[in-house]
């Protein structure tokens, strides 16, 4: 029982970091999709899209 605080704190910290990285990745993905949609709405296309369209 002497190490219980350390063990629980370590698991808590690991869970917090995992949740933070997951939320950060999710939020960044949403931001990149919005940015891409804005660029495509402005008429800017990806190079890979041109190659498939035959331009």
Buried (B, 14 or more C-beta within 10 A) or exposed (E): EEEEEEEEEEEEEEEEEEEEEEEEEEEEEEEEEEEEEEEEEEEEEEEEEEEEEEE
